[in-house]
Amino acid sequence: MENDFETTRQNEKMRFMNRKRQVGKIIEKLESLSNPEAIKGMAKFGITPKRAFGVSIPNLREIAKGLGINHELAMELWQTNLRETKILASMIDDPKSVTEEQMENWVKEFDYWEICDQVCQNLFTYTQFAYQKAIEWCGRDEEFIKRAGFALMAWLAFKDKKAKDEQFEKFLPIIKREAADNRNFVKKAVNWALRQIGKRNIDLNTKAIETAEEIQKIESKTAKWIAQDAIKELTGDAIQERLKERGK
């Protein structure tokens, strides 16, 4: 029994050391692709990580493809606390291994919009907690946690092809409730979620437009902008024709 325990401990230690070496090699690769000018350009668009190499998302996707799905490595990469390693973590993590606790820990570290949107797009949308967290986080006060809630709504509406309309109808009153939040990265995400829901099918399009019309009546410049922008897109010829084609 004691030998079995010692063998298990040694194997775990070896796997840990291998992951550490792998993380080191990944950072070397990222450093070789570093682009200081890209970092300056990102800052102009509100992408402001504390530590970054300025590696492009396509390059990160290529690296992630070579790494494959690896939950333990993803956790190590996240802890490294670089823009690129955190995004890579979201790309290679296994959604089935992601716990509610992990989602809560990661979302608390969101401090600019890109990391929020990348993690929601690449990972959180595919977890069993996605719909639950979308609703919970929209009610939080922290700017990027609230944005994460609406980003999840938008990505779920875009990616979860099998979901029933009822799932998204539950989101519409929440969108209306939070439509007066004038923080830039929140209001844009509220608008994004509303538009994305309205692009799923004809029925949700009608309901999203009705919600936008209700939001338009709120005495708030932010709410009126969200509503006007959503109505313009959702009633436009391009979306209406696409939805009619899809409904045939």
N, C-alpha and C positions, 0 to 999 in steps of 0.2 A: 504493500500500500504506500509506504513511504517513498519507495523508488518510483512508483507511478506519479506521485505528487511532484517529486523532484524533476522527473522527466517533463511533466506538463509545465512546470515553472520555467525550466530551461528553454523549452520550445517557445513559450510566450515571450521570454526575454529576447530570444533570437529573432522572432517576428518583429518585435518592437525595434530592435537595432536595425533590421533590414528596412523597416519603414523610415527610420531616421535617415539612413543612407539614401534611400529613394527620394525623400524630401529634399535632401541636400543637392542631389543631381537635378531635380526639377527646378530648384532655385537657380542653379548654375545655368540651366537652359533658359530660364526666364531672363536672367541677367544678360545673356548673350543676345536676346531679342529686345533689350531695353531701348526706349525711345524717349529721351527727355523732351523733345518737341511735342510729342503726343501728350505728355503729362500737362504741359502748358495749355494745349488745346482742350483737354478734358476739363480743366478748371473753368474755362469760359462757359462750359455747358453744365456747370454745377456738379461735376464729378470730382470730388475733393477727398480722396483717401489720404490717410496720414502717411502711408508708405506704399509706393507703387513703382513699377518699372515702365509703365506705359505700353504694355504688350496689347495688341489688338485682340478683340473677341474671336475673329476667325483663327488666329494663331493659337489662342487658348483652346478652342474647340479641337484643333488638330492635335495638340498635346494630350487633351483629355481622351481623344479617340485611342491614342497609343497606350494610355494607362488602363483603360477599361473600367468597369464598375468595381469599386473597392471602398466599402464603408469605413474601415479602419484607417485607410490612407486618407480618406476625405476628412476624417476627424483631425488627423495630424496636420493636414494642410490648412484647415481652418484656424487651428491654434497658432500657426506661423504668422498670421496677422498681416499679410500683404494683400493688396488689392487682388493681384493675380492668383495667389494661392487660395484665397477665399472663393473667388469665382470658379476656379478649378475644382474646389471641394464640392460646390453645388453641381458641377457637371458630372462628377464621377461617383457621387454618393448613391447608395441604393435606397430608393424611396421606401421599400418594404422594411428596411432596418431603421428608418428614422422614427424616433419617438416624439411624443408631444413635448417632453422635456427639452429635447434637442432643438425643436422648432422655437420654443420659448427662449432658450439661451441664445440662439443665433439671431432671432429677430431683435433682441435687445441691443445687439451690436450694429444694427443698421444705422449709419450716420450720413448717408448720401443716397441719392435715388438709384444709381446704377446697381449697387450691390443689392439693394432691396428688390429691384425688378429682375435681376439675373437669378437670384436665389429662388424667387417665387416662380419664375419661368422654368428654370432647369430642374428644380427639385420639389419645392413645397406643393406645387400644383398636383403632383403625382402621389402624394401621401394620403393615407386614409383619414387624416385630420384636416384636409384642405378646406372643405366646406365649413366645418366647425370653426376653424381659425379665421377664415374670411369674416365671418359674422362677429366673432369675439374681438378681433383686432380693429375692426372699424369703429368700435366703441371706445377704444383706448385714446388717450390724449396725446401720447408721444407722436411727433410728426411722421416719422418713418415707420413706426409700427402701424399707425392708421393707414398710411400709404400702402403698406404690405397687405392689409385687409382688402383694399380696393383693387390692388394689383392682382391678388389671388382671384377675385371675382372676374376680372377681365380675362385672365389667362384660362380660368376654368370655362368661361363662356366660349373662348376660342378653341380650346384643346379637348374638352371632355365631350366628345361627339355623342356619347351614349346617355348622357344625363337628361333627365326629364325636365320639362319646362318649369315644373313646380320648384325645382331647386333654385332657379334663377328668379322666379317670382318672389321668393323670400328675400332676395337681395334688394328689390326695388324700394320698399319702404325705408330700408337702411340708407340707401343712396339719397332718398329725399330728406331724411332726417339730418344727414351730415352735409348737405349741399351748401350750407352757409359758411363752412370752414374756409376762411380766406387764405390759408397758408398755401403757397404756390404748389408744392409737391403733393399736397392733399387734394386740392381742388382739381388738379389735372388728372389725378387718379380716379376721383369720383366721376368725372366726365368720361374718362376712358372706360370705366366699368359699365356705365350706362349705355354708351355707344356700342360696346362689344356685345352686351346682352341683346340689344336691339337689332344686331346683325345675324342672330342665330336662325331665326325663322320668322314667318309673317306674324304669327300670334304674339311672339315676344317683341317683335318690332312695334306692333300696335300698343302693347302694354308699356314699353319703354318710352314711346312718344307721349302716351297719356301721363306717365310719371314726369317726364320733362315739362309738360304743360302745367302740371301741378307745382313743380319746382319754380317755374317762371313767375308764379304769383307770390313767391316769398320775397319779402322786402330786404333784399341783399344783392349787391352788385355781383358777388361771386356766384350766387345761385342763378341769377339771370344769365350770366355768361355760360355756366354749365348747361343750362336748359337750351339757350339759343344755339349754341354750338352743336349740341346733340340733335336737336330738331332739324337743323340744317342738313346734317349728314344723313340722318335716319329717314328723312322724307325725300331725299334727293333721288333723282332718276336712277343713278348707278346702283344704289342699294335696293331700291324697290324692284328694279328689273331682275337683279340677281336673286332676290328672295322669291319672286314669282316663278322664275326658272327652276329654282330649287324645289319649290312646292309642287311642281307638275309630276 
